[in-house]
Amino acid sequence: MAIDTWQLTHFPLATNQLELKQQQDKKPKQSIRTPQYLDCNVYMGNLKMQSFSPFSSLSFFLLLTTPSFVKTALTQDGFCSAPSVLDADSDSSTQPLYWKVTNPTLSPSHLQDLPGFTRSAYKKDHAFITPESHVFSPLPDWSNTLGAYLITPAIGSHFVMYLAKMQENSKSGLPPSGVERFIFVVQGSVVLTNMSGNVHKLTVDSYAYLPPNFVHAVETDAAATLVVFERRYSRLENHVTEQIVGSTEKQPLLETPGEIFELRKLLPTSLAYDFNIHIMDFQPGEFLNVKEVHYNQHGLLLLEGQGIYRLGDSWYPIQAGDAIWMAPFVPQWYAALGKTRSRYLLYKDVNRNPL
């Protein structure tokens, strides 16, 4: 193809590109492959490093008009996508209730390549305990059971909170004399028996309160996980507690004046009981209206969802499987985030004079 002098003088860029195009047409065509998750920072950085010469301008134009590139750009992933929260939870409807407690989104296995990293934190008025920090060891007096103590009096609490991972053919021990116990099933099922021969099967979302010095046993022939609270019972004259067995779904919703979350209490509110266990539900975007500061202590396990928990002057992203200890008078507040309901289980001491 002939190119006259006038064309070279007035359109040098066009003629140079035309020659390049003719040379490229003679070369074997190569398909442009775009990875499933294109590294946005690397790719855009490479573009910035290139000067937009006539060659790079033409190459960029050809890249944009390549069908495979356009297809990637127009899909829901776009150029620089991250895995969707919705995709990650797309099969949650087929999973057992509270499965994220034992299979958290950000699990310990995800952090193996980050030596020394943990989301856990401990301060004088609170502790934030995440799964990658759990240390399991055989539970005293239990058989075939590993336990991770999350809260103990060593940090200033008046109660104990721990996870009990029961294996095949495992059995619980008894708490020390004068100590009451509350168990809540988060995975699997167990059988509770007492000295009278009464038998109860506890499945996920079921619970039991065992009074102090109450002879009982929790057994299972398959893997199960419990969250357990224990404290030395604070007696009141003429008041006695009794064994209680129940499930969350059978407890009524209670009024929460000034708040929008849903509340269930798993134990009676009568004076005999010196603590209660609350189940609190928040839809995405809901939050505590009251920025609480009070004398009660709390032990918390997030059963579902995710959000932000304020403790003192610290703000913690929290997900299912995370646990919290709150000392008396630590400022506390929660907001639910994400796409699904948040639910947490909360220990609270009640019905006793702080003195």
C-alpha positions as CSV (number, residue, x, y, z in Angstrom):
1,M,0.0,0.0,0.0
2,A,1.5,3.3,-1.1
3,I,1.7,6.1,1.5
4,D,2.3,9.6,0.1
5,T,4.3,12.4,1.7
6,W,1.2,14.5,2.7
7,Q,-0.1,11.5,4.7
8,L,3.2,11.0,6.5
9,T,3.4,14.7,7.3
10,H,-0.2,15.2,8.6
11,F,-1.0,11.8,10.0
12,P,2.3,10.2,11.2
13,L,0.6,8.4,14.1
14,A,-2.0,6.8,11.9
15,T,0.5,5.7,9.3
16,N,2.8,4.2,11.9
17,Q,-0.1,2.4,13.5
18,L,-1.1,1.1,10.0
19,E,2.4,-0.3,9.4
20,L,2.4,-2.0,12.8
21,K,-1.1,-3.4,12.1
22,Q,0.2,-4.9,8.8
23,Q,3.2,-6.4,10.6
24,Q,1.0,-7.9,13.4
25,D,-1.4,-9.4,10.8
26,K,1.5,-11.6,9.6
27,K,2.1,-13.0,13.1
28,P,0.2,-16.0,14.6
29,K,-2.7,-14.7,16.6
30,Q,-2.6,-15.3,20.4
31,S,-5.6,-15.3,22.6
32,I,-5.7,-13.0,25.6
33,R,-6.3,-15.0,28.8
34,T,-7.7,-13.2,31.8
35,P,-7.5,-15.0,35.1
36,Q,-10.6,-15.6,37.2
37,Y,-9.5,-13.1,39.8
38,L,-7.3,-10.5,38.1
39,D,-4.9,-8.8,40.5
40,C,-6.1,-5.2,40.2
41,N,-3.1,-3.5,41.8
42,V,-0.6,-5.4,39.7
43,Y,-2.5,-5.0,36.5
44,M,-3.2,-1.3,36.9
45,G,0.3,-0.7,38.1
46,N,1.7,-2.2,35.0
47,L,-0.6,0.0,32.9
48,K,0.7,3.1,34.7
49,M,4.3,2.1,34.1
50,Q,3.8,1.9,30.4
51,S,4.0,5.2,28.4
52,F,1.2,5.6,26.0
53,S,3.3,5.5,22.8
54,P,1.6,4.8,19.5
55,F,2.2,1.1,20.0
56,S,0.9,1.0,23.5
57,S,-2.2,3.0,22.5
58,L,-3.0,0.6,19.8
59,S,-2.3,-2.4,22.0
60,F,-4.6,-1.1,24.7
61,F,-7.4,-0.4,22.1
62,L,-7.0,-3.9,20.8
63,L,-7.1,-5.3,24.4
64,L,-10.3,-3.5,25.2
65,T,-12.0,-4.9,22.0
66,T,-10.9,-8.5,22.7
67,P,-14.1,-10.5,23.4
68,S,-12.7,-12.4,26.3
69,F,-11.6,-9.2,28.1
70,V,-14.9,-7.5,27.5
71,K,-16.7,-10.6,28.8
72,T,-14.7,-10.5,32.0
73,A,-15.3,-6.8,32.4
74,L,-19.1,-7.1,32.0
75,T,-19.6,-10.0,34.3
76,Q,-20.6,-9.5,38.0
77,D,-17.0,-10.1,39.0
78,G,-15.6,-7.1,37.0
79,F,-11.9,-6.4,36.6
80,C,-10.8,-6.6,40.3
81,S,-13.3,-8.7,42.2
82,A,-13.1,-10.3,45.6
83,P,-15.2,-13.3,46.7
84,S,-18.7,-12.2,47.5
85,V,-20.1,-12.4,51.0
86,L,-23.3,-13.7,49.4
87,D,-21.4,-16.4,47.5
88,A,-19.6,-17.5,50.6
89,D,-23.0,-17.9,52.4
90,S,-24.9,-19.2,49.4
91,D,-25.1,-22.7,50.8
92,S,-25.8,-21.7,54.4
93,S,-29.4,-22.7,54.2
94,T,-28.2,-26.3,53.8
95,Q,-25.9,-26.2,56.8
96,P,-26.8,-27.1,60.4
97,L,-27.7,-24.3,62.8
98,Y,-24.7,-22.5,64.3
99,W,-22.3,-24.3,61.9
100,K,-20.2,-21.2,61.7
101,V,-19.3,-21.4,65.4
102,T,-17.1,-24.5,64.6
103,N,-16.4,-23.4,61.0
104,P,-15.9,-19.6,61.1
105,T,-15.5,-17.6,57.9
106,L,-12.0,-16.5,58.9
107,S,-10.9,-19.8,60.4
108,P,-7.5,-20.6,62.0
109,S,-6.5,-22.5,58.8
110,H,-6.8,-19.2,56.9
111,L,-4.2,-17.6,59.1
112,Q,-1.5,-20.2,59.0
113,D,0.5,-18.1,56.5
114,L,0.4,-15.1,58.9
115,P,2.8,-16.1,61.7
116,G,2.1,-14.3,64.9
117,F,-1.2,-12.8,63.8
118,T,-4.4,-13.0,65.9
119,R,-7.5,-11.0,66.2
120,S,-7.7,-11.8,69.9
121,A,-7.1,-9.0,72.5
122,Y,-7.0,-8.8,76.3
123,K,-7.4,-5.7,78.3
124,K,-8.1,-5.0,82.0
125,D,-11.8,-4.6,81.4
126,H,-12.5,-7.0,78.5
127,A,-11.2,-9.9,76.5
128,F,-11.9,-10.6,72.8
129,I,-11.1,-14.3,72.1
130,T,-11.1,-15.6,68.5
131,P,-10.9,-19.2,67.3
132,E,-7.2,-19.0,66.1
133,S,-6.3,-18.4,69.8
134,H,-8.1,-21.3,71.3
135,V,-5.9,-23.8,73.1
136,F,-7.6,-27.2,73.6
137,S,-6.6,-29.8,76.2
138,P,-8.3,-32.7,78.0
139,L,-11.0,-31.4,80.3
140,P,-10.5,-32.4,83.9
141,D,-12.9,-35.2,85.0
142,W,-14.4,-35.5,81.5
143,S,-13.6,-38.5,79.2
144,N,-12.6,-38.2,75.6
145,T,-13.3,-34.5,75.7
146,L,-11.1,-31.5,74.8
147,G,-11.8,-28.1,76.3
148,A,-10.8,-24.6,75.6
149,Y,-11.3,-22.2,78.6
150,L,-12.3,-18.8,77.2
151,I,-13.1,-17.0,80.4
152,T,-11.9,-17.8,83.9
153,P,-11.5,-15.9,87.3
154,A,-7.9,-15.4,86.3
155,I,-9.0,-12.4,84.3
156,G,-11.3,-11.1,86.9
157,S,-14.6,-12.9,86.1
158,H,-16.7,-14.6,88.7
159,F,-17.6,-17.4,86.3
160,V,-16.1,-19.8,83.9
161,M,-16.9,-20.1,80.2
162,Y,-15.4,-22.9,78.0
163,L,-16.0,-24.9,74.9
164,A,-16.2,-28.7,75.3
165,K,-15.5,-30.8,72.2
166,M,-16.8,-34.2,73.0
167,Q,-15.5,-37.1,70.9
168,E,-17.0,-40.6,70.4
169,N,-18.0,-42.3,73.6
170,S,-17.3,-39.3,75.8
171,K,-18.8,-38.3,79.1
172,S,-18.8,-35.2,81.3
173,G,-17.5,-34.9,84.8
174,L,-19.2,-33.1,87.7
175,P,-18.4,-29.4,88.5
176,P,-16.8,-28.7,91.9
177,S,-19.0,-28.7,95.0
178,G,-21.4,-25.7,95.2
179,V,-21.0,-24.9,91.5
180,E,-23.9,-24.6,89.1
181,R,-23.6,-25.4,85.4
182,F,-25.3,-24.3,82.1
183,I,-24.7,-26.2,78.9
184,F,-25.7,-25.2,75.3
185,V,-25.3,-27.4,72.3
186,V,-23.8,-25.7,69.2
187,Q,-22.9,-28.9,67.3
188,G,-24.1,-32.5,67.3
189,S,-26.3,-34.0,70.1
190,V,-25.8,-35.3,73.6
191,V,-27.8,-37.2,76.2
192,L,-28.3,-35.8,79.7
193,T,-29.1,-38.1,82.5
194,N,-29.6,-37.4,86.2
195,M,-29.6,-39.4,89.5
196,S,-33.3,-40.0,89.2
197,G,-32.9,-41.7,85.9
198,N,-34.5,-39.0,83.8
199,V,-33.0,-38.9,80.3
200,H,-33.1,-35.9,77.9
201,K,-31.6,-35.7,74.4
202,L,-30.2,-32.3,73.6
203,T,-29.6,-31.3,70.0
204,V,-28.3,-28.0,68.5
205,D,-30.0,-25.0,70.1
206,S,-31.0,-27.0,73.2
207,Y,-29.7,-26.3,76.7
208,A,-29.8,-27.4,80.3
209,Y,-29.3,-25.8,83.7
210,L,-27.9,-28.0,86.4
211,P,-28.1,-26.8,90.0
212,P,-25.2,-26.9,92.4
213,N,-24.4,-30.4,93.7
214,F,-26.8,-31.9,91.2
215,V,-25.6,-35.3,90.1
216,H,-25.8,-35.7,86.3
217,A,-23.9,-36.9,83.2
218,V,-23.7,-35.6,79.7
219,E,-22.8,-38.4,77.2
220,T,-22.5,-38.8,73.4
221,D,-21.4,-41.6,71.0
222,A,-20.5,-39.1,68.3
223,A,-18.8,-35.7,68.1
224,A,-20.5,-32.8,69.7
225,T,-19.6,-29.3,70.8
226,L,-21.0,-27.5,73.9
227,V,-20.5,-24.1,75.3
228,V,-20.5,-24.4,79.1
229,F,-20.9,-21.7,81.9
230,E,-20.1,-22.5,85.5
231,R,-20.1,-20.3,88.6
232,R,-20.2,-20.8,92.3
233,Y,-23.8,-20.4,93.3
234,S,-24.8,-17.4,95.4
235,R,-27.4,-18.7,97.7
236,L,-30.5,-16.9,98.9
237,E,-32.5,-18.1,102.0
238,N,-35.7,-19.9,101.0
239,H,-34.8,-20.0,97.3
240,V,-33.8,-23.1,95.5
241,T,-33.0,-23.7,91.8
242,E,-34.1,-26.7,89.8
243,Q,-32.9,-28.6,86.7
244,I,-34.1,-26.9,83.5
245,V,-34.0,-28.4,80.0
246,G,-35.2,-26.5,77.0
247,S,-34.5,-25.1,73.5
248,T,-34.2,-21.6,72.2
249,E,-37.1,-21.7,69.7
250,K,-39.6,-22.6,72.5
251,Q,-38.8,-19.5,74.5
252,P,-41.0,-16.5,73.9
253,L,-39.8,-13.2,72.5
254,L,-39.7,-10.5,75.2
255,E,-40.3,-6.8,75.0
256,T,-37.2,-4.6,74.7
257,P,-38.4,-1.0,75.3
258,G,-36.3,1.4,73.4
259,E,-34.5,-1.3,71.4
260,I,-35.2,-3.2,68.2
261,F,-33.4,-6.5,68.7
262,E,-35.2,-9.7,69.6
263,L,-34.6,-11.1,73.1
264,R,-35.2,-14.5,74.6
265,K,-34.2,-15.5,78.2
266,L,-33.4,-19.2,78.7
267,L,-33.7,-19.3,82.5
268,P,-36.4,-18.2,84.8
269,T,-36.2,-14.6,86.1
270,S,-37.1,-15.6,89.7
271,L,-34.8,-14.7,92.6
272,A,-33.5,-18.2,93.0
273,Y,-31.4,-17.9,89.8
274,D,-28.3,-15.7,90.1
275,F,-27.6,-15.6,86.4
276,N,-29.4,-15.8,83.1
277,I,-28.6,-16.6,79.6
278,H,-29.9,-14.3,76.9
279,I,-30.3,-15.0,73.2
280,M,-30.2,-11.8,71.2
281,D,-31.0,-11.4,67.5
282,F,-30.1,-8.5,65.3
283,Q,-31.0,-8.1,61.6
284,P,-28.3,-6.5,59.4
285,G,-28.1,-2.8,60.2
286,E,-29.7,-3.1,63.6
287,F,-27.7,-2.0,66.7
288,L,-28.0,-1.5,70.4
289,N,-29.6,1.8,71.2
290,V,-28.2,2.0,74.7
291,K,-24.4,2.4,75.0
292,E,-24.4,0.1,78.1
293,V,-22.3,0.7,81.2
294,H,-23.4,-1.4,84.2
295,Y,-22.2,-3.5,87.1
296,N,-23.1,-6.9,85.5
297,Q,-20.5,-9.1,83.9
298,H,-21.0,-10.7,80.5
299,G,-19.7,-13.7,78.7
300,L,-20.7,-13.8,75.0
301,L,-20.5,-16.2,72.1
302,L,-21.5,-15.0,68.6
303,L,-23.6,-17.9,67.2
304,E,-24.4,-16.4,63.8
305,G,-23.6,-13.4,61.6
306,Q,-21.1,-10.7,62.0
307,G,-20.8,-7.1,63.1
308,I,-18.8,-4.5,65.1
309,Y,-18.5,-4.7,68.9
310,R,-17.4,-1.7,70.9
311,L,-15.6,-2.5,74.2
312,G,-14.2,0.6,76.0
313,D,-12.4,2.6,73.4
314,S,-11.8,-0.5,71.1
315,W,-13.9,-1.5,68.1
316,Y,-13.7,-5.1,67.1
317,P,-15.0,-6.7,63.9
318,I,-16.7,-9.9,65.2
319,Q,-17.9,-13.1,63.4
320,A,-19.6,-16.3,64.5
321,G,-17.3,-18.3,66.8
322,D,-15.8,-15.2,68.5
323,A,-16.2,-14.9,72.3
324,I,-16.1,-11.8,74.6
325,W,-15.7,-11.2,78.3
326,M,-17.0,-7.9,79.6
327,A,-16.0,-6.6,83.0
328,P,-18.3,-4.5,85.1
329,F,-18.7,-0.9,83.8
330,V,-16.9,-1.4,80.5
331,P,-18.7,0.7,77.8
332,Q,-20.2,-1.8,75.4
333,W,-22.2,-1.5,72.1
334,Y,-23.0,-3.8,69.1
335,A,-24.0,-3.2,65.5
336,A,-24.9,-6.1,63.1
337,L,-23.4,-6.0,59.7
338,G,-23.3,-8.4,56.7
339,K,-26.2,-10.0,54.9
340,T,-27.6,-12.4,57.5
341,R,-29.0,-12.3,61.0
342,S,-26.6,-11.9,64.0
343,R,-27.4,-14.0,67.0
344,Y,-25.4,-14.2,70.2
345,L,-25.6,-16.0,73.5
346,L,-25.0,-13.8,76.5
347,Y,-24.3,-14.7,80.2
348,K,-25.4,-12.1,82.7
349,D,-25.4,-12.1,86.5
350,V,-28.7,-11.1,88.0
351,N,-30.9,-11.0,91.1
352,R,-28.0,-10.3,93.6
353,N,-26.9,-7.2,95.4
354,P,-23.5,-6.1,94.1
355,L,-22.3,-5.9,97.8
